[in-house]
Amino acid sequence: METEQIQKRLSEITKEENEVKTAKRAIKDQLENDLEYVQAREEAKKANLKKKSIKDGIMAMPENQKYAETIKNTQQDLNVLKDILSAELFDYFQKSQKEEIVDAEGQIRKFKILAKLVSDKSSFGN
């Protein structure tokens, strides 16, 4: 594939992203200038503070702290397992050129290969 096509697609994406930003900014301005909306937003903030206070009290209970720790550790383990699976599926695809695999239960599972463009600004690979 020619880099020209990729560059063209990147330009189109940038243009569309700018259009979305402009529209979001216009909506935000409209909301911020509506007195009824501003009052409702302030009431919602107060309600959220009360809700957070109650939630913090519940989450401070030892039993719930254990659950929170279990959730955190399990999610970290899941992320590692998913990263490993992704690498294994990519390797499988390179060798077989197939985008489906039979799972442990005998079901055919489809997968897709995804590539993302990463900017130099990120710390990826550093």
C-alpha positions in Angstrom: 0.0 0.0 0.0 1.2 3.4 -0.9 2.1 5.9 1.9 0.1 8.5 0.0 -3.1 6.7 0.8 -2.2 6.4 4.5 -1.3 10.1 4.6 -4.6 11.0 2.9 -6.5 8.9 5.5 -4.7 10.6 8.3 -5.6 14.0 6.9 -9.3 12.9 6.6 -9.2 11.7 10.2 -7.7 14.9 11.5 -10.4 16.9 9.6 -13.2 14.8 11.0 -11.7 15.1 14.6 -11.6 18.8 14.3 -15.2 18.9 13.1 -16.3 16.9 16.1 -14.3 19.2 18.5 -16.0 22.3 17.0 -19.5 20.8 17.4 -18.7 19.7 20.9 -17.5 23.1 21.8 -20.7 24.7 20.4 -22.9 22.4 22.4 -20.8 23.1 25.6 -21.2 26.8 25.1 -24.9 26.4 24.7 -25.2 24.4 27.9 -23.0 26.8 29.9 -25.3 29.7 28.8 -28.5 28.0 29.9 -29.5 29.0 33.4 -31.7 26.0 34.0 -29.0 23.6 32.9 -26.4 25.4 35.1 -28.7 25.1 38.2 -29.4 21.5 37.5 -25.7 20.8 37.1 -25.0 22.4 40.5 -27.7 20.3 42.2 -26.3 17.2 40.6 -22.8 18.1 42.0 -24.2 18.3 45.5 -26.0 15.0 45.1 -22.8 13.4 43.8 -20.9 14.7 46.8 -23.4 13.1 49.1 -23.4 9.8 47.1 -19.6 9.8 47.2 -19.5 10.3 50.9 -21.9 7.4 51.5 -20.0 5.2 49.0 -16.7 6.0 50.7 -18.1 4.9 54.0 -19.3 1.6 52.6 -16.0 1.0 50.8 -14.1 1.6 54.0 -15.6 -1.5 55.5 -12.9 -4.3 55.8 -14.9 -6.8 53.8 -15.3 -4.4 50.9 -11.7 -3.4 51.0 -10.9 -7.1 50.5 -13.3 -7.2 47.5 -11.7 -4.1 46.0 -8.2 -5.6 46.3 -9.4 -8.8 44.7 -11.0 -6.9 41.8 -7.8 -4.9 41.3 -5.6 -7.9 41.3 -7.9 -10.0 39.1 -8.2 -7.1 36.6 -4.4 -6.9 36.4 -4.2 -10.6 35.8 -6.8 -10.4 33.1 -5.0 -7.7 31.3 -1.8 -9.7 31.3 -3.7 -12.8 30.1 -5.4 -10.8 27.3 -2.0 -9.3 26.2 -0.6 -12.8 26.0 -3.6 -14.1 24.1 -3.3 -11.2 21.7 0.3 -12.1 20.9 -0.5 -15.8 20.6 -3.4 -15.1 18.2 -1.2 -12.8 16.1 1.4 -15.5 15.9 -1.3 -18.1 15.0 -2.5 -15.8 12.3 0.9 -15.3 10.8 1.5 -19.0 10.7 -2.0 -20.2 9.5 -3.4 -17.1 7.8 -6.7 -17.9 9.5 -8.9 -15.5 11.5 -10.7 -18.1 13.5 -9.7 -20.8 16.0 -11.5 -23.6 17.8 -11.7 -23.0 21.6 -11.4 -25.6 24.4 -15.2 -26.3 24.1 -15.0 -27.0 20.4 -16.6 -23.7 19.4 -15.2 -21.8 16.4 -14.1 -18.3 17.6 -13.3 -15.5 15.2 -10.7 -12.9 15.9 -9.4 -9.8 14.2 -5.9 -8.3 13.9 -5.8 -4.6 14.9 -3.1 -2.1 14.2 -3.0 1.4 15.7 -0.9 4.4 14.9 1.1 5.7 17.9 2.5 9.2 18.0 6.0 10.1 19.0 4.6 12.0 21.9 3.6 8.9 23.7 6.0 7.0 25.9 5.4 3.8 24.0 8.6 1.9 23.4 10.7 4.2 25.5 
